[in-house]
Amino acid sequence: MSKEELAKELSDAIISCKKDNVIAAVEKARDAGMEPTEIIEKGLAAGMNEVGVLFERGKLFLPHVMMAADAMTQGVALLEKDMEPGESAKKPAVIVNGTVEGDVHDIGKSIVSTMLQSAGFEVHDIGRDMPTKAFIDKIKEVNANVVGLSALMTTTMQGQKEVIEALKEEGLRDEIKVMLGGAPVTQAWADKIGADLYAENATEAVRGVKEILNV
């Protein structure tokens, strides 16, 4: 099989959301001589991107996304011993993601975290109903490059602005990109409060983070 055919088989295995299919496809591609980074980027990650698209279209549901992400993790684990020292540990960025204070909605934010992690980012999901201080403390702790702020109610959107203001007060704003999301959030709101990125869904979040970080 050609590399293109092997990559499609890997992608299809991820879309199947079945761990056994992914492991078999990874082993087949490895035996055929594909480089670990090619298997991950052109096969597994490509499949995970398609899972995100299918989810947004209502063709797959949250359990499928979680199963696909778990299968990808297992597939990547198989390749770690084949990678050059340090290669498997490469992370294009560190992301802190959470839902702002007063908002207990969690599902959308969790899907974004899962998709970002599957795309190769180091993601620290701090949960829901998180005060501004929790975001700032975590950003400092992990030296984050991006912070994701989710708000699912118009009454909690102000919390996104408060985090941005706190970043300015702490002298961190120039060092970190701010991504906003949530049903009532718009590009106009993101522009108004000075965010770097607005993502309507998980697929856009992954694409947008890659663009603003040039990775």
C-alpha positions in Angstrom: 0.0 0.0 0.0 1.1 3.6 -0.6 1.6 6.0 2.2 -1.5 7.8 1.1 -3.5 4.6 1.4 -2.0 3.8 4.7 -2.8 7.3 6.0 -6.4 6.9 4.9 -6.7 3.6 6.6 -5.4 5.2 9.8 -7.8 8.0 9.5 -10.7 5.7 8.8 -9.7 3.6 11.9 -10.0 6.8 14.1 -13.4 7.6 12.5 -14.6 4.1 13.4 -13.9 5.1 17.1 -12.7 1.5 17.7 -9.4 1.1 19.5 -8.7 -2.3 18.0 -9.0 -0.9 14.5 -6.6 1.9 15.3 -4.0 -0.3 16.9 -4.1 -2.7 13.9 -3.8 0.2 11.4 -0.9 1.7 13.4 1.0 -1.6 13.5 0.4 -2.1 9.7 1.6 1.4 8.9 4.7 1.0 11.1 5.5 -2.4 9.5 5.2 -0.7 6.1 7.9 1.8 7.0 5.9 4.9 7.7 7.6 7.4 10.1 5.9 7.8 13.5 5.3 11.5 12.9 3.7 10.7 9.5 1.4 8.1 11.1 0.3 10.6 13.8 0.0 13.8 11.6 -1.2 12.4 8.3 -3.2 9.5 9.7 -4.4 9.7 13.3 -4.7 13.5 13.6 -6.4 13.8 10.2 -8.9 11.2 11.3 -9.5 13.1 14.6 -10.1 16.3 12.6 -12.8 14.5 10.6 -14.3 13.2 13.8 -14.7 16.8 14.9 -16.4 17.7 11.6 -18.8 14.8 11.9 -19.6 15.8 15.5 -20.4 19.3 14.5 -22.7 18.0 11.7 -24.5 15.7 14.2 -23.2 12.5 12.6 -21.2 11.5 15.6 -21.9 12.2 19.3 -19.9 13.0 22.4 -19.2 9.3 23.4 -17.9 8.8 19.9 -15.5 11.7 20.2 -14.3 10.5 23.5 -13.7 6.9 22.2 -11.9 8.3 19.1 -9.7 10.4 21.3 -8.9 7.4 23.6 -8.1 5.3 20.5 -5.8 7.9 19.2 -4.0 8.1 22.6 -3.5 4.3 22.4 -2.2 4.6 18.9 0.3 7.3 19.7 1.5 5.3 22.8 2.4 2.4 20.4 4.7 4.8 18.5 6.5 6.5 21.4 9.3 3.9 21.6 10.0 4.4 17.8 10.5 8.1 18.1 13.7 10.0 18.5 14.5 11.1 22.1 12.3 14.1 22.8 10.3 13.8 19.6 7.2 12.3 21.4 7.3 15.0 23.9 7.1 17.9 21.4 4.1 20.1 22.1 3.3 23.0 19.9 1.6 24.9 22.7 0.3 24.7 26.3 -3.4 25.5 26.7 -5.4 26.3 29.8 -9.1 25.8 29.1 -12.1 26.3 31.4 -15.6 27.7 31.8 -15.8 31.1 33.6 -17.2 31.7 37.1 -20.9 31.4 37.5 -21.3 29.1 34.6 -21.7 25.3 35.2 -22.0 24.3 31.5 -19.2 21.8 30.7 -19.9 19.7 27.6 -18.8 22.1 24.8 -15.7 23.1 26.7 -14.8 19.5 27.3 -15.1 18.6 23.7 -12.8 21.5 22.8 -10.3 20.3 25.3 -10.4 16.8 23.9 -10.0 18.0 20.3 -7.1 20.2 21.2 -5.4 17.4 23.0 -5.9 15.1 20.1 -4.4 17.7 17.8 -1.2 17.4 19.9 -1.5 20.3 22.3 -0.8 20.1 26.0 -4.2 20.9 27.5 -5.0 21.7 31.1 -8.8 21.7 31.5 -9.5 23.4 34.8 -13.3 22.6 34.7 -16.4 24.8 35.0 -17.5 27.7 37.2 -13.8 28.8 37.6 -13.0 32.2 39.2 -10.6 34.5 37.4 -7.9 33.7 39.9 -8.0 30.0 39.0 -7.3 30.8 35.4 -4.4 33.2 36.3 -2.9 30.7 38.7 -3.0 27.9 36.2 -1.6 30.0 33.4 1.4 30.9 35.6 1.8 27.3 36.9 2.0 25.7 33.4 3.4 28.7 31.5 0.5 28.6 29.1 0.6 29.9 25.6 -3.2 30.0 25.1 -6.2 30.3 27.5 -9.7 29.2 26.4 -12.6 30.9 28.1 -16.0 29.4 27.7 -19.3 31.1 28.7 -22.7 29.6 27.9 -24.9 32.3 29.3 -25.0 36.0 28.6 -24.8 36.7 32.3 -21.4 35.0 32.6 -19.8 36.5 29.5 -18.5 39.3 31.6 -16.2 36.7 33.3 -14.3 36.4 30.0 -13.6 40.1 30.0 -12.5 39.9 33.7 -9.9 37.3 32.9 -8.5 39.4 30.1 -8.3 42.4 32.4 -6.6 40.3 35.0 -4.0 39.1 32.5 -3.2 42.8 31.8 -2.9 43.6 35.4 -0.5 40.6 35.9 1.6 41.7 32.9 0.8 38.4 31.1 -1.5 39.7 28.3 1.3 40.0 25.7 2.5 36.5 26.4 -0.7 34.6 26.0 -3.4 34.2 23.3 -7.0 34.4 24.5 -9.7 32.2 22.8 -13.4 32.7 23.5 -16.3 30.3 23.0 -19.8 29.5 24.0 -23.3 29.8 22.6 -23.9 33.5 23.3 -20.4 34.6 22.4 -19.7 36.3 19.1 -16.8 37.6 17.1 -18.1 41.1 17.9 -17.8 40.4 21.6 -14.4 38.9 21.2 -13.3 42.1 19.3 -14.8 44.3 21.9 -13.0 42.8 24.9 -9.7 42.3 23.1 -9.6 38.5 22.6 -7.3 37.0 20.0 -9.7 34.3 18.7 -13.4 33.4 18.7 -14.3 29.7 18.0 -17.8 28.7 17.3 -17.1 25.0 17.7 -14.3 22.5 18.5 -13.1 22.2 14.9 -12.7 25.9 14.6 -10.9 26.0 18.0 -8.3 23.6 16.8 -7.9 25.4 13.4 -7.8 28.8 15.1 -5.3 27.9 17.7 -3.0 26.5 15.0 -3.3 29.7 13.0 -2.7 32.2 15.8 0.4 30.2 16.9 1.6 29.5 13.4 1.9 25.8 14.0 
